[in-house]
Amino acid sequence: MKRSRPQLLVTALLFAAVAQASAQTSSSAPSIGQQAQATPATRTVFIKMDDISYGQKSIDVKPGETVRLVLKNEGALMHEFNIGKAVSQLEHQREMAALFKDGTLTPTGKATSIVWRERSGLGDSNPPGIPEVVQAIHDDPNAILVEPGTTKEFVWTFHDTANLNFACTLPGHYQAGMVGEFVMR
């Protein structure tokens, strides 16, 4: 069976795309870790958050270790506990600044707003729609927001601890020094 040049070209391109995709999924790029369930935690670390600092500047961890981080915000501002490398935290700072700019987040918490949904088929009604309360969503798997006066738990299993930091990426907080490092033991 003889194939035409266009068929051979399409076959070659398809093969190259599949090879590249499988190379990307099996790459040896290091993972920083993942959220975990609280039960397998090997230990608990208590971290005090204040305006604008963490209670400690470094936390010792082992690769493969699961740690329960108990975060207590004793400050007047909301803070974030974000686990990542410096480059990803810089990008996350931009995202957080955009959330503040559009009013999704405030200095003390997530914004809540009321959106009026149109009523269908009801003609002229007063009010003209159905109110729906919408709250901001912060669902980054490697970060948690902690409002003033609250305590939250964040459980993390560490894979690669090289050059891994924890930081508050809310506007101005990182720049003011609200950053620490994970030290591999």
MOSUL-V46238 format. One record per residue. N is the residue number from 0. RES is the residue in one letter. OMEGA is omega in radians with two decimals (* if undefined). Layout:
n: <N/N>
res: <RES/RES>
omega: <OMEGA/OMEGA>
//
This chain:
n: <0/1/2/3/4/5/6/7/8/9/10/11/12/13/14/15/16/17/18/19/20/21/22/23/24/25/26/27/28/29/30/31/32/33/34/35/36/37/38/39/40/41/42/43/44/45/46/47/48/49/50/51/52/53/54/55/56/57/58/59/60/61/62/63/64/65/66/67/68/69/70/71/72/73/74/75/76/77/78/79/80/81/82/83/84/85/86/87/88/89/90/91/92/93/94/95/96/97/98/99/100/101/102/103/104/105/106/107/108/109/110/111/112/113/114/115/116/117/118/119/120/121/122/123/124/125/126/127/128/129/130/131/132/133/134/135/136/137/138/139/140/141/142/143/144/145/146/147/148/149/150/151/152/153/154/155/156/157/158/159/160/161/162/163/164/165/166/167/168/169/170/171/172/173/174/175/176/177/178/179/180/181/182/183/184>
res: <M/K/R/S/R/P/Q/L/L/V/T/A/L/L/F/A/A/V/A/Q/A/S/A/Q/T/S/S/S/A/P/S/I/G/Q/Q/A/Q/A/T/P/A/T/R/T/V/F/I/K/M/D/D/I/S/Y/G/Q/K/S/I/D/V/K/P/G/E/T/V/R/L/V/L/K/N/E/G/A/L/M/H/E/F/N/I/G/K/A/V/S/Q/L/E/H/Q/R/E/M/A/A/L/F/K/D/G/T/L/T/P/T/G/K/A/T/S/I/V/W/R/E/R/S/G/L/G/D/S/N/P/P/G/I/P/E/V/V/Q/A/I/H/D/D/P/N/A/I/L/V/E/P/G/T/T/K/E/F/V/W/T/F/H/D/T/A/N/L/N/F/A/C/T/L/P/G/H/Y/Q/A/G/M/V/G/E/F/V/M/R>
omega: <-3.08/3.13/3.09/-3.14/3.12/3.12/3.11/3.13/3.13/3.13/3.13/3.12/3.12/3.11/3.14/3.14/3.13/3.12/3.14/3.14/-3.14/3.07/3.14/-3.11/-3.14/-3.12/-3.11/3.10/-3.08/3.08/-3.13/-3.14/-3.10/3.04/-3.11/3.05/-3.08/-3.02/-3.12/-3.10/3.14/3.10/-3.13/3.09/3.11/-3.11/3.09/3.06/3.14/3.11/0.03/3.14/2.97/3.13/3.06/-3.10/3.11/3.10/3.11/3.09/3.06/3.02/-3.12/-3.11/3.04/-3.06/3.02/3.13/3.12/-3.02/-3.13/-3.14/3.13/-3.12/3.13/-3.12/3.01/3.09/3.11/2.98/-3.04/3.12/3.12/3.05/-3.05/-3.11/-3.14/3.12/3.06/3.10/-3.14/3.08/3.11/3.12/-3.12/3.10/3.11/3.11/3.07/-3.10/-3.12/3.06/3.13/3.08/3.08/3.13/-3.09/3.12/3.10/-3.14/3.03/3.11/3.11/3.10/3.13/3.10/-3.11/3.04/-3.13/3.04/-3.11/3.11/3.13/3.11/3.13/0.08/-3.02/-3.12/-3.14/-3.13/3.08/3.11/-3.12/3.11/-3.14/3.11/3.05/-3.00/3.09/-3.07/-3.10/-3.09/3.08/3.07/-3.14/-3.12/3.14/3.08/-3.13/3.06/3.12/3.08/3.11/-3.10/-3.04/2.99/-3.08/3.06/-3.13/-3.11/-3.13/3.12/-3.12/-3.10/2.87/-3.04/2.95/-3.07/3.04/-3.04/3.08/-3.06/3.12/-3.12/3.13/3.08/-3.14/-3.12/3.08/-3.10/2.99/-3.10/3.14/3.11/*>
//
